């Protein structure tokens, strides 16, 4: 096995490969613009997941509303 045979997998690489295939990105032209696009996509995903996580976290107010039957806990 050679070092060239190894493949590093990361969220960035995965998103880049999918976007490259979808938008038919080739060559070096616009490379940094493409990197910025991938970064925006990853940051959006991270913010979305964080917001979903925060929404699921029980808070004192949410617990009180649940006890009063005003909200359902998922």
C-alpha positions in Angstrom: 0.0 0.0 0.0 1.3 3.5 -0.9 0.4 6.8 0.6 -1.3 7.8 -2.7 -3.7 4.9 -2.2 -5.1 6.4 1.0 -8.2 8.5 0.9 -8.9 11.1 3.6 -12.6 11.5 4.2 -14.0 14.7 5.8 -17.2 16.6 5.8 -15.6 19.3 3.7 -14.3 16.8 1.1 -17.6 15.0 0.9 -19.6 18.2 0.4 -17.0 19.5 -2.2 -17.2 16.2 -4.2 -21.0 16.3 -4.3 -21.1 20.0 -5.3 -18.3 19.4 -7.9 -20.3 16.6 -9.4 -23.6 18.5 -9.4 -22.1 21.7 -10.8 -19.5 20.0 -13.0 -16.6 21.9 -11.4 -13.3 21.1 -13.2 -9.9 22.7 -13.3 -8.5 25.5 -11.2 -10.6 28.4 -12.5 -12.8 29.7 -9.7 -11.2 27.4 -7.1 -11.3 29.8 -4.2 -14.9 30.8 -5.0 -15.8 27.1 -4.9 -14.1 26.7 -1.6 -16.2 29.6 -0.2 -19.3 28.0 -1.5 -18.5 24.7 0.3 -17.7 26.6 3.5 -21.0 28.4 3.4 -22.8 25.1 2.9 -21.0 23.5 5.8 -21.6 26.5 8.1 -25.3 26.5 7.2 -25.6 22.8 8.0 -23.8 23.3 11.3 -26.0 26.2 12.3 -29.1 24.2 11.3 -28.1 21.2 13.4 -27.2 23.4 16.3 -30.6 25.1 16.2 -32.4 21.8 16.1 -30.3 20.6 19.0 -31.1 23.7 21.0 -34.8 23.4 20.2 -34.8 19.8 21.6 -33.0 20.8 24.8 -35.4 21.0 27.7 -35.6 24.4 29.4 -37.5 25.3 32.6 -40.1 27.2 30.6 -40.6 24.3 28.2 -40.9 21.9 31.1 -43.5 24.1 32.7 -45.4 24.4 29.4 -45.3 20.6 29.1 -46.7 20.1 32.6 -49.5 22.5 31.7 -50.2 20.5 28.5 -49.4 23.5 26.3 -46.4 21.8 24.4 -45.4 18.3 23.6 -41.9 17.0 24.2 -40.5 15.1 21.2 
